[in-house]
Amino acid sequence: MDLDSEAIRRAALIIRSCWEERRRIAALPEDCRPKRLRDGYEIQAALEPLHGPTIGWKIAATSKAGQQHIGVDAPLAGRLFKRFSQGEGARLPARHLHMRVAEAEFAFKMGRDLPPRTEPYDLDEVMAAVDTLHLAIEVPDSRYEDFVTIGAPSLVADDSCAAYFVLGPEAKKWPSVDLPSHKVTARKNGAAVAEGSGANVLGDPRAALAWIANDLLSRGDFLRAGEIVTTGTCVKPVAIAPGDSVIMDFGTLGTVSASFTE
């Protein structure tokens, strides 16, 4: 049975209060707990008037390892809220975080809308709508005590584990770069701690962008000009704690950094 509008709003208010008060819950109450992805996305949408405007979208679980870690079998979409988004060199609070990881990601900025239509967009159409590519760091988190077993509908309701987002510099000459094979190195406190490539993101970060474009279409929404889409981590998530600093090194495309405070 689908949740009604009152249950959806109640769930969103609970998620938002956990976010604001930096606390966790075991699960949403049974009477407003989503059983289907559709309800989870309705709850997520109801967060927007509570949290304020968004700058775009995030994609969670774009690797098999990531999917297995949180017990899902497909990617999940979430909103990037403006109030939790910062720029290169951001200093972010970390003590309250539950997941305590940082991720190196390719983030696309849309140059024009991909408006609603009946047939899916192909990869070339999606990429033709892109304006710029940026280097980014996502610092995900969950408002659930056990996000590994809570299930996809509840994860989606919790904005697909969104928290902080750092939008770094524009990557120059990226269209000529083979993103799947492009090496990415994560450095923490000056030492290399993880390596990966764009292939860890659904095989190709561009494929991840096409996935969310069509996922939004299937739910009556669409990508808009100016929106940012961060496509998922290229490296194994890097464990972080207060006092740490990270640099995500994208080789010839540049670097993006963040540090973590109390």
N, C-alpha and C positions, 0 to 999 in steps of 0.2 A: 504493500500500500504506500502510495506517495505521501510525502509530508505536505501538510497544508501551509499556507502563508504564515500563520501564527507560529507554528513549530519551526519553520525555517528562520524566522526572525529571532526566536528565542535561542536557537542554536548559534546564530551569528553573534548575538549579544554575549553568550557564554564564551565563545572563542575570543571575542574582542576583549572581554574582561580579563581572561587569562593572559592575553598578549600584553595588555596595559599593566597588569599587576605582576607580571613576570612569575606566574605560577603555572602549574600543570594539573591536569585532571586525568583520571583513569580512562574516562570515555564521556561522551555526551550522554545526557539522560536518555533513557530508552524511548520516551515519547517524542524526542526530537533528534534521535540518532539516525543518520541516513543509512538506508539499506541498499540504495542504488546510486550509481555515479551521478545520475541526473539530479537527485536530491542534494548530493554533495556539492555539485556546481551551483545549485540554487542558493545554498547556504553561503558559499564563497562569494557569489554576486552580492548577497545581502551585507557582506562586510564592507563593500565600497562606500556606501553612505556613512558608515561608522568610522572607517579609517581615513577617509578622504580620497582625493584623486589618485589615479594610477598613472604610471609612465609606460606601461606595457605589460609584458608577460614573461613568465619563467616556465621552463620545462623541467620536470623532475623525472628521475628514473629513465634516462636515455641510454643506459648501458645495462647489460644483463646482470652484472654484479650489483648495480644500483637497484634494479628491480627485485632481485633476490633479497637484498638487504632489508627492504621495507615490505616484502611479501606481496608484490604486484607483478602483473605479467605484461604491462604496457606502460608507456609514458603517461604522465599526469600534467595537466596545465594549471598554472597558478598566476595570480596577479602580482605585479611589482608595484607596490605602493610608494608614492612620491616621498612620503615622510620617512621612509626607511631606506631611501636611496641616496648615495653620496658619490663624490668624485674621487679621482686619483689621490692616493695618499691618505685616505680617510682613517680616522681614529674611531674605533667602534667598541662599545662596551661588550665584555665577554663573560663576566662572572656568572650572569644569570642564564647563559645559554645552556641548553640541554644537549644538543648535538655536538657543539664545539668543534666544528670543522669549517675549512675554507676551501672553495672550489675554483679552479681556473676555467673560464668559459669564453667562448666566442658569442658576441651579442650583435645582432643585426638591428639597424635602424631603418624603418620603412620609409620609402620616399613617396609612396602613394597607396591608396586603399586597395585592398583585394575584396571588392564588394560581394555581397551574397549572390549566389547563383546555384543552379541545381547540380551541375557537374563539378567534380573536384578540380582544384588547380594542379597543374603539373609543375615539376621542379623549375623548368625554364620560366614559366609565368611568374612563379613566386620570386625567383631571383631577379627578374626584370623589375620588380616593384621595390627592390632594396635600394636604399640611398647609400648607407655607409656600414662598415663593419668596425666594431669596437672590441677591445680587450676588456675583460671584466672579471670580477670576483664575486661569487655568491657565497653568503654565509647563511646557510639554511638553518631552520630550527623547527621544533614541534611543540605544541602545547599539550601533547599527550605524554603520560609517563612511559608508556611502551608503544612507541610509534612503529616498531617492527611488526607487531601483530594486530594493530588496530584495524587494518583493512583499508582498501582503496577509497570507498565512499567517505569514510571519516577523515582520511588524509586530505582528500580534495576539499572537504568542508573547512579544514584547517589551512587553507590556501596552499595545499601541496607542499607543506614544509617551508614556506617562505619566511624570511626574516630580513636580513640586511643585504643590500646590493651595492656594489661599487662599480660605477661605469668609468672605465679608463679611456685612454686615448684612442683616436681613430687609427685603424690599421691602414697604412698607405699601400697602394698597389696590390691589395689583397686579391682582386679578381684573377691575377696571374699565378696565385699560389694554390697548390694542391692541398686543400685544407685537411682531407683525411690523413695524409701522410705527414702533415706539418707537426714537428716536434714541439712539445710544451713541457717546461721544467718548473716545478714548484720549489721555491726556496723558503726555508723558515729560519729566521735568525742567522741568515747568511749561508746556511748549508743546504745543498740540494737534498730534498726528501722524497720527491716523487717525480716520475716522468710519464708522459703519455703523448697522445696525439688526437687530432680531430676525429680519427676513426672510432674513438671511444664514445662518440656522440651519435648513436643510431647509424654508425658507419660513416657518417658525413654530417657536419653541422648544418649544411644546407638541407639535408633530408629532414633534420629535426624541425627546421623552419617550415618546410612544406607540410610536415605532420601537423603542426599547431594551426597553420592556416586552414587546413581541411577539418581539423577537429573543431575549431571554432565554427566553421560553416555548418557542421553537423548539429551544432547546438544553437543555431540561429544568430550567431555573432560573426565578426570578421576582423581581420587585421586592418588597422587604420594608419594613414600617413602620420609619421612622427613617433609611432610607438616603437619601443625597444623590445626585442625578444632575446633573452639569454637562453642558450640552447642546451645547457647541461655540461657537466664537468668533463674535461679532457684528461684529468689525472685522478688517481685515487685521492679522495678527500683528505686534506691535511689537517691533522689534529692541532687545535690551537687552545691557548689559555691566556689569561691576562698577562701582559708583558711581552707577548710574542709579536713579531712582525713577519709578514710574508711578502714575497715578490713572485708574481707569476710571470715567467719569462717565455714569451712567444717567439723567441729567436729574432729573425729579420723583421718581424711585425711589431716588435717592441715589448714593453713590460707594463705591468699594472701592480700597484702595491697597496697594502693596508696594514694597520697595526691595531693591537687590541689592548684595551685598558680594563680597569676594574668594572 
